């Protein structure tokens, strides 16, 4: 029997349905939410991602501001753009699109962002807030995966979850998120990676497996338990071709699975806007 598909678009639609009245309330009270983006260079995928985010902000009627720096921009140019957004009261949250050209120190740029305006939830202050279970912007892809599992009524609390991958944008923060005490988390989480020779023995026993390694096809049907839940979070691109971590044959073994395209992508963007509306609500309450 083919696995139940768990596309991300319905999840994102539900998130935006929740955000719209909150946005309208802010506008009615005199504060229009504002989202900013900074892009260095003209890398194709990054240009598309930024365009999608700006289009959604405009669709919601938000203030949107975009700074597009040339491919040869300096670190000082980028820091100046970050400083301008930090000081701009019309911009509640913003991001620096990653990856950046080699002359850019992305980590230093991230540190320069006001943590309360960090819409990606990746500033070290926000990662610390996550670890300490304090309020703050959450990393978007991990938060989107939690929302996706909740939307499709996949029980997480008390179950065994295995995350394949330990990256700072997905594997590590997702482990922190899913161990927190609430009905949509509170799981027993194991994090494995390619440095563990026998990593499949961990994924084979887990009730939920989340692939987050960024290694095309690393998760094969024999690596999962029949009827288990599989979420594909890691991808790699060759040109414009998307290469997911999860081999498509896993659909024949899993009970529920995210699709090859359109899984966690839409939920990631939805969580970015959730972070932005929460930043706007904090700003509007001042």
Buried (B, 14 or more C-beta within 10 A) or exposed (E): EEBEBBBBBBBBEBBBEEBEEBBEEBBEEEBBBBBBBBBBBEBEEBBEBBEEBBEBBEEBEBBBBBBBBEEEBEBEBBBBBBEBBBEBEBBBBBBBBBEBBEEBBBEEBBBBBBBBBBBBBBBEBBBEBBEEEEEBBBBBBBBBBBBBBBBBEBBBEEBBBBBBBBBEBBBBBBBBBBBBEEEBBBBBBBBBBEEEEEBBEBBBBBBBBBBBBBBBBBBBBEBBBEEBBBBBBBBBEEEEEBBBBBBEEBBEBBBBBBBBEBBBBBBBBBBBBBBBBBBBBBBBEE
